[in-house]
């Protein structure tokens, strides 16, 4: 699977680790930055990850910051992105199975590295259930398009 990744300076160490983890598990990684610990603004990075997913250049995306909150918000501003902030396995599983989330947001100051690996692995492997959830995802898309 092609996975776009991006982080600000707070998320950089975890992004570097998870990018290596993804590659070691057979995934193709598209790194959208940042490339070091110097302070950067996260919105352009998260938007780039979101655009890669929305435009089909990546199947999924991962955005990382200190808390993951701002990163999730920024990624969700890209039409077609359904970014979910996950700090545990339960929300990771439901974000995929019920919400068809295509971008995962995590906080590097919230989630330890080992748990981040578990969350990412579960999130990547959990299929969307469709059914009643499909109707709800379609409603979200209509709202995004300016409808009701």
C-alpha positions as CSV (number, residue, x, y, z in Angstrom):
1,X,0.0,0.0,0.0
2,X,1.2,3.5,-0.7
3,X,1.1,5.6,2.4
4,X,1.7,9.4,2.5
5,X,3.3,10.6,5.8
6,X,3.9,14.0,7.2
7,X,4.7,15.6,10.5
8,X,5.7,18.9,12.2
9,X,8.8,19.1,14.3
10,X,7.1,17.5,17.4
11,X,6.0,14.5,15.3
12,X,9.2,14.2,13.3
13,X,10.9,11.5,15.4
14,X,7.8,9.3,15.3
15,X,7.3,10.0,11.6
16,X,10.8,8.8,10.9
17,X,10.2,5.7,12.9
18,X,6.8,4.9,11.4
19,X,8.1,5.5,7.9
20,X,10.8,2.9,8.5
21,X,8.2,0.6,10.0
22,X,5.9,1.0,7.0
23,X,8.8,0.3,4.6
24,X,9.9,-2.8,6.6
25,X,6.3,-4.1,6.3
26,X,6.2,-3.8,2.6
27,X,4.5,-0.4,2.2
28,X,5.6,2.3,-0.2
29,X,6.1,5.6,1.7
30,X,5.7,9.0,0.3
31,X,7.3,11.5,2.8
32,X,5.9,15.0,2.8
33,X,8.1,16.4,5.5
34,X,9.3,17.7,7.8
35,X,12.9,16.5,7.5
36,X,14.2,17.5,10.9
37,X,13.5,18.8,14.4
38,X,13.5,22.5,13.5
39,X,10.1,24.2,14.1
40,X,7.8,24.2,11.2
41,X,4.1,24.9,10.6
42,X,2.1,21.8,10.2
43,X,-0.9,22.9,8.0
44,X,0.9,22.8,4.6
45,X,2.4,19.4,5.4
46,X,-0.9,17.9,6.5
47,X,-2.6,19.4,3.5
48,X,0.0,17.8,1.2
49,X,-0.6,14.4,2.8
50,X,-4.4,14.9,2.4
51,X,-4.0,16.0,-1.2
52,X,-1.9,12.9,-2.0
53,X,-4.7,10.7,-0.6
54,X,-7.6,12.7,-2.2
55,X,-5.9,12.7,-5.6
56,X,-5.1,9.0,-5.5
57,X,-1.3,9.3,-5.3
58,X,-1.5,7.5,-1.9
59,X,-4.1,5.0,-0.6
60,X,-3.8,6.3,3.0
61,X,-2.1,9.0,4.9
62,X,-0.6,9.5,8.3
63,X,-0.1,13.0,10.0
64,X,1.8,13.4,13.2
65,X,2.3,16.3,15.6
66,X,2.5,16.9,19.3
67,X,-1.1,16.2,20.0
68,X,-2.3,15.3,16.5
69,X,-5.3,17.7,16.9
70,X,-4.2,20.4,14.6
71,X,-2.8,17.9,12.1
72,X,-6.2,16.2,11.9
73,X,-8.0,19.5,11.5
74,X,-5.7,20.6,8.7
75,X,-5.9,17.3,6.8
76,X,-9.7,17.4,7.1
77,X,-9.8,20.7,5.2
78,X,-8.8,18.8,2.0
79,X,-11.9,17.7,0.2
80,X,-12.2,13.9,0.2
81,X,-10.1,13.4,3.4
82,X,-11.6,11.7,6.4
83,X,-8.8,12.1,9.0
84,X,-9.2,10.5,12.4
85,X,-7.3,11.3,15.5
86,X,-6.5,8.0,17.3
87,X,-4.7,7.4,20.5
88,X,-5.9,3.9,21.1
89,X,-6.7,0.7,19.3
90,X,-10.5,1.0,19.7
91,X,-10.8,4.4,17.9
92,X,-8.3,3.3,15.2
93,X,-10.4,0.2,14.4
94,X,-13.7,2.1,14.4
95,X,-12.3,5.0,12.4
96,X,-11.7,2.5,9.6
97,X,-14.6,0.1,10.0
98,X,-17.3,2.7,10.6
99,X,-15.9,5.9,9.1
100,X,-13.7,4.8,6.3
101,X,-11.0,7.1,7.5
102,X,-8.3,7.6,4.9
103,X,-5.8,9.7,7.0
104,X,-4.7,8.7,10.5
105,X,-3.6,11.5,12.9
106,X,-1.6,10.7,16.1
107,X,0.1,12.8,18.7
108,X,3.7,12.0,19.3
109,X,3.5,13.5,22.8
110,X,0.4,11.4,23.5
111,X,1.1,8.0,22.0
112,X,4.2,5.9,22.7
113,X,6.1,4.5,19.8
114,X,5.1,0.9,20.4
115,X,1.5,1.8,20.7
116,X,1.7,4.0,17.6
117,X,3.0,0.9,15.6
118,X,0.0,-1.1,16.9
119,X,-2.5,1.6,16.0
120,X,-1.0,2.0,12.6
121,X,-1.0,-1.7,11.9
122,X,-4.6,-2.1,13.0
123,X,-5.7,1.0,11.1
124,X,-4.1,-0.2,7.9
125,X,-5.5,-3.7,8.1
126,X,-9.1,-2.8,9.2
127,X,-11.5,-2.8,6.3
128,X,-14.5,-0.5,5.9
129,X,-17.7,-2.3,6.8
130,X,-19.9,-0.4,4.4
131,X,-23.6,-1.1,5.0
132,X,-25.3,1.4,7.2
133,X,-21.9,3.1,7.6
134,X,-21.7,3.8,3.8
135,X,-24.8,5.9,4.0
136,X,-23.2,8.0,6.7
137,X,-20.0,8.5,4.9
138,X,-22.0,9.6,1.8
139,X,-23.8,12.1,4.0
140,X,-20.5,13.5,5.2
141,X,-19.4,13.8,1.5
142,X,-22.6,15.7,0.7
143,X,-22.0,18.1,3.6
144,X,-18.4,18.6,2.3
145,X,-19.8,19.5,-1.1
146,X,-22.0,22.2,0.4
147,X,-25.2,20.1,0.6
148,X,-27.2,18.8,3.5
